[in-house]
Amino acid sequence: MKSKIDISIEKLKEKEELLRSKLSAIKDRSKNISVNATEFKKNCERLDNLLEKLDEKRLSFDYKRLKIQRNVLRDMFE
């Protein structure tokens, strides 16, 4: 027959195993979160770069359009 101390020790060991498995799961999740955060940051940087390029293209297009309009106006008044 097991004593109360032996039963308590067994229960503590079971709880320890359970806590270790939970800790392992938490560590795995934190690694995934870290990877996802890094990917998110990279995607944000890529998006910023694409937006800058888009703005540059818009400005370039607007400049070309204005230049054409200026030339048309110049031709009209010459």
Phi, psi and omega in degrees: 000134183278145178277167179298326180294316179298318179296318179296319179296318178297317179296320179296321178295319178297317179295321179298315178299316179298315180294322178296319179293322177295319178297318178298317178297319179295319178298318178298317179296319181294325176296317179297319179297318179297315179297316180297321179295319179296315178297320179298317180297317178297318179296322177296318178296318178299317179298317177301316179297318179296320178295321177297315179297319179298316178299318179298318180294320178298315180297318179298316179297315179298320180297315179297318180297316179296322179296317178297316179298319178298316180296320178296314179297319179299316180296325180294324186264358179271000000 
